């Protein structure tokens, strides 16, 4: 039986290679560092990456496994961006601090504060590009299978937590 990922036009067969360590993830996923975080999409100054699923896991090993699983499911390295494990807390804190005055009316600031609190507990983050709700749901399913405990899909006018 051929999976949907194998028939997807952007499917690239997985390369059998050992999992990279956290400092060598460039090439497997883009690494979001401090300056890059400032360039991420916002709404009223708050993190709002429309067309992406924000996934969170408790360990770097879970994120590494998720990256590899998403590659096997057809995601390209350019569709995956990981927050730098060493800079995540500062990046999220800066985003909260720079939120505009209208941010308090949206769910995005609540999520951002949630990400910050979870980061302080050791969580790691991977931002996954999704073409539509079905693609986002597939990313969430893969994330759940890899031990992620959170998947948030940012749509044009809504933000929704997906079932893992």
C-alpha positions in Angstrom: 0.0 0.0 0.0 1.3 3.5 -0.9 0.8 6.2 1.6 -0.4 9.7 0.8 3.0 11.0 1.5 4.6 8.8 -1.1 2.2 10.1 -3.8 2.6 13.7 -2.7 4.5 15.7 -5.4 7.1 17.0 -2.9 7.8 13.5 -1.5 11.5 12.8 -1.2 12.4 9.3 -0.1 14.2 9.4 3.3 17.9 9.2 3.5 19.0 6.6 5.9 21.4 8.5 8.2 21.9 8.8 11.9 19.9 11.4 13.7 21.9 14.7 14.0 22.8 16.2 17.3 21.0 19.5 18.3 23.9 21.7 17.0 23.9 20.1 13.5 20.3 20.3 12.6 20.9 22.8 9.8 20.2 20.9 6.6 17.5 18.8 8.4 15.5 21.9 9.4 16.1 25.6 9.5 17.3 26.9 12.8 15.6 30.0 14.1 18.1 32.1 16.1 17.5 35.4 17.9 17.6 37.7 14.9 15.6 35.3 12.8 12.8 35.2 15.4 12.2 38.9 14.9 11.5 38.3 11.3 8.7 35.7 11.9 5.2 36.6 11.0 3.2 38.6 13.5 -0.2 40.1 14.0 -0.4 43.2 16.2 3.2 42.5 17.0 2.6 39.0 18.3 3.9 35.7 16.8 1.4 34.5 14.2 3.0 32.3 11.6 0.0 31.7 9.3 0.2 28.5 7.4 2.4 26.8 10.0 1.9 24.3 12.8 3.9 25.0 16.0 4.8 21.7 17.6 6.3 21.3 21.1 8.0 18.4 22.7 9.7 17.9 26.0 13.1 16.7 24.7 15.5 17.4 21.8 15.4 13.7 21.0 11.7 13.9 20.3 12.2 17.0 18.1 15.0 15.1 16.2 12.7 12.1 15.7 9.9 14.4 14.6 12.2 16.1 12.0 13.2 12.7 10.6 9.6 11.4 10.6 8.4 14.6 8.8 11.1 14.1 6.2 9.9 10.5 5.6 6.3 11.8 5.3 7.4 14.2 2.5 8.3 17.5 4.2 11.4 19.2 2.9 14.1 20.7 5.2 13.0 24.2 4.1 9.4 23.5 5.5 10.8 22.8 9.0 12.2 25.5 11.2 13.4 24.8 14.7 13.8 27.3 17.4 17.4 27.3 18.7 17.5 25.2 21.8 19.9 27.6 23.4 18.0 30.8 22.6 14.3 29.8 22.8 13.5 31.4 26.1 15.0 34.7 25.2 13.3 34.6 21.8 9.8 34.0 23.2 10.4 36.6 26.0 11.4 39.2 23.4 8.2 38.4 21.4 6.0 38.8 24.5 7.8 42.1 25.4 7.4 43.5 21.9 3.7 42.6 21.6 1.6 45.6 20.5 -1.2 47.0 22.7 -3.9 45.3 20.7 -2.3 41.9 21.2 -4.2 41.4 24.5 -7.4 40.9 22.5 -6.1 37.9 20.6 -5.4 34.3 21.5 -1.9 34.6 19.9 -0.4 36.4 23.0 -1.9 33.7 25.3 -0.2 31.0 23.2 3.1 32.9 23.2 3.0 33.1 27.0 2.2 29.4 27.1 5.2 28.7 24.8 7.4 30.8 27.1 6.2 28.9 30.2 6.7 25.5 28.5 10.2 26.6 27.3 11.1 27.4 30.9 10.1 23.8 31.7 12.5 22.5 29.0 10.3 22.2 25.9 11.7 22.4 22.4 9.9 23.8 19.4 9.5 23.0 15.7 7.6 25.2 13.2 6.1 23.1 10.3 4.9 24.6 7.1 1.4 23.3 6.2 -0.5 23.8 2.9 -4.0 23.4 4.3 -5.9 21.9 7.3 -5.4 18.3 6.1 -1.7 18.8 5.7 -1.6 20.4 9.2 -3.6 17.5 10.7 -1.0 15.1 9.1 1.8 17.1 10.7 0.1 16.9 14.1 -0.4 13.1 13.8 3.3 12.6 13.0 4.2 15.0 15.9 2.0 13.0 18.3 3.6 9.7 17.2 7.0 11.2 18.0 6.0 12.3 21.5 5.1 15.9 20.9 2.5 17.2 23.3 1.4 20.3 21.5 0.5 21.2 17.9 -1.0 24.6 17.1 -2.1 25.4 13.5 -2.1 29.1 12.6 -4.7 29.8 9.9 -5.5 33.1 8.3 -8.2 34.2 10.7 -8.0 31.5 13.4 -5.6 29.6 15.5 -6.5 26.0 16.5 -5.0 23.4 18.7 -4.8 20.1 16.8 -5.4 16.7 18.3 -2.2 14.7 18.5 
